[in-house]
Amino acid sequence: MGRDTATDRIVFGFAPYAEARIAKWVQFPRGVLLFLMVPGDAESGCFYVLDRARGIFYMLDIPEDGRWGGYRLDECDGLTQAFALKQMAEKPRRLRAMA
């Protein structure tokens, strides 16, 4: 699926605001899953979901692991699968109820 320019602008505008670079980007019709990292810090990764309809970013904390962020890039795919993060990005309205 191609990236549309409105979503690109929103995501590329958010990353510097979060003082991070985009390490992973997975796009769905309703949402975008991002894994952002602080340059030069290999254990700074954090997950975000963009609700495309509302233009809102949600930071995803994974409390079950007791770390609250600070992930390495090599952990990204495993955590994404273990905690069904792609499904959250596919249906970000579920996050609205939790916020």
Buried (B, 14 or more C-beta within 10 A) or exposed (E): EEEEEEBEEBBEEBBEEBEBEBBBBBBBEBBBBBBBBBEEEEEBBBBBBBBBEEEEBBEBEBEEEEEEBBBBBEBBEEBBEEBEBBEBBBEBEEBEEEE
